[in-house]
Amino acid sequence: MVGTVIDTARAEVRSQRRAARRAENRSEILDAAERVFGEDGLRNGSLRRIADLSGYSTAAIYKFFDSRQHLVAETLNRRADEYLGELLRAAESAGTPLERLHLIVDNAAAYFLARGHFRSLLRQMQGGSAIVGPVLDAFADDVLGRYAHAMNLMTDLIREGQQAGEVRDGDPGALAHLASVLINEYALADIALARSEFHAVFDGALRAPTAGSGSD
């Protein structure tokens, strides 16, 4: 009985180690794929170069990914999941709704600045709208759920800000879409605006006009 328990425990440890190694290997391939697709483009990025950079053969890559398309989708989805986590943390942070929307701007800019190859990859695909934009549905079959989650977070913040009198009137979903487009353009495109200048533009688009300002 004791021997059986020990054998089972050892088998479990070996299984966990194999799973950890597989996850590490998969991550190394995705890192290489992100670099290659970002530098060489989705069309010209070769599996051979991905194999060389990751240290795995092309045959080994196919042990982790069913096809080139699957590899591309997983390269994108990994970062999409990370970025949605950043959105969620900003949305649930302290501060007023508009302050949290500004925090999303900062988090988005910092996220893509630290991931230049991924930023390049997204700019190739759409030229602007990406993680919180409609093009997310091109990543994989299940990404519409990610996009809906992102837009729901933004819409909830807009609605909360309207209830507090901080965000201008208007359809919350439409304003959330506008906010997402502005964020994407700033985070992904080469816009010659300082961070403070962009925040002023973003704030002006969303903040409720004060009495006597002459704005609608």
Buried (B, 14 or more C-beta within 10 A) or exposed (E): EEEEEEEEEEEEEEEEEEEEEEEEBBEBBBBBBBBBBBBBEBEEBEBEBBBBBBEBEEEEBBEBBEEBEEBBBBBBBBBBEEBBEBBEEBBEEEEBBBBBBBBBBBBBBEBBEEBEBBBBBBBEBBEBBBBBBBBBEEBBEEBEEBBEBBBEBBBBBBBBBBEEEBBBEEEBBEBBBBBBBBBBBBBBEEEEEEEEEBBEEBEEBBBBEEEEEEEE
